[in-house]
Amino acid sequence: MSSMMQNQHWKGPSTSLMPYELEEIVHANAEVVEDFAKLEMLLKVKRGDKEEKFKVEVHHKSNGTFHLNSMLPDHS
């Protein structure tokens, strides 16, 4: 995974004032689809003392932008 996505505070949806912190990229898969790369990842994040996992799909477009396509809680 690119170093750009590691070691950064990741601000996802939150019902509190504390941002999510990326703890670990548990699994990642990438696939090129038309003019973008589709990244499917399982992320372990932390908010305060609580750890959570999310399945996310991110599109990396050919112009260099990233788009969060979906983000679902993972209860495994």
Backbone torsions as a table, in degrees:
resi	resn	phi	psi	omega
1	MET	NA	147.2	-175.1
2	SER	-66.9	146.6	179.7
3	SER	-66.2	-17.6	178.3
4	MET	-63.5	-31.7	-176.6
5	MET	-91.8	-10.4	-178.5
6	GLN	-95.1	156.4	175.2
7	ASN	57.0	36.8	179.0
8	GLN	-127.7	149.5	170.6
9	HIS	-71.2	132.8	-178.9
10	TRP	-114.7	117.5	-178.5
11	LYS	-99.1	104.7	177.4
12	GLY	-106.2	-171.8	179.0
13	PRO	-60.7	135.5	-176.5
14	SER	-147.7	138.5	176.2
15	THR	-96.9	0.4	177.1
16	SER	-118.5	178.1	179.5
17	LEU	-83.9	-10.2	179.3
18	MET	-82.1	130.7	177.1
19	PRO	-77.2	159.4	172.3
20	TYR	-75.6	143.7	172.5
21	GLU	-114.3	131.9	177.8
22	LEU	-72.9	118.8	178.3
23	GLU	-92.5	-42.9	-174.4
24	GLU	-162.2	142.9	167.4
25	ILE	-92.7	102.3	-173.6
26	VAL	-71.2	-41.2	-179.0
27	HIS	-151.6	145.2	177.5
28	ALA	-144.7	142.3	176.9
29	ASN	-140.3	138.1	-179.5
30	ALA	-126.1	145.0	179.2
31	GLU	-146.2	136.0	176.9
32	VAL	-86.7	125.8	-179.8
33	VAL	-129.4	113.7	-178.8
34	GLU	52.7	-112.1	-175.8
35	ASP	-107.4	23.0	177.7
36	PHE	-147.2	162.7	174.2
37	ALA	-102.1	130.7	178.3
38	LYS	-98.4	119.2	179.6
39	LEU	-107.8	119.7	174.9
40	GLU	-108.1	125.1	-175.2
41	MET	-136.3	150.8	169.1
42	LEU	-110.2	116.8	-175.4
43	LEU	-111.0	138.0	170.3
44	LYS	-102.6	121.4	-177.9
45	VAL	-123.3	163.0	-179.7
46	LYS	-132.0	137.7	174.6
47	ARG	-133.7	107.6	-173.3
48	GLY	67.3	-125.5	178.4
49	ASP	-94.2	-5.0	-174.1
50	LYS	-94.8	127.9	174.8
51	GLU	-100.6	140.0	179.0
52	GLU	-138.8	159.5	174.6
53	LYS	-120.4	142.8	178.2
54	PHE	-133.0	139.0	169.0
55	LYS	-92.1	123.6	-178.1
56	VAL	-126.7	150.8	172.1
57	GLU	-124.0	121.9	-178.9
58	VAL	-119.6	135.6	175.4
59	HIS	-104.5	126.5	175.7
60	HIS	-104.6	107.8	-174.3
61	LYS	-82.4	160.9	-175.9
62	SER	-64.0	-19.4	177.6
63	ASN	-84.5	2.2	176.2
64	GLY	96.9	-4.8	-178.4
65	THR	-85.7	155.4	175.9
66	PHE	-112.2	142.2	179.2
67	HIS	-132.2	122.2	176.1
68	LEU	-77.5	106.8	-175.3
69	ASN	-84.0	-39.9	176.9
70	SER	-153.7	154.6	179.8
71	MET	-151.0	113.1	-176.7
72	LEU	-127.0	141.2	176.0
73	PRO	-62.2	143.2	176.3
74	ASP	-113.8	122.8	-176.0
75	HIS	-105.9	26.3	-179.8
76	SER	-80.7	NA	NA
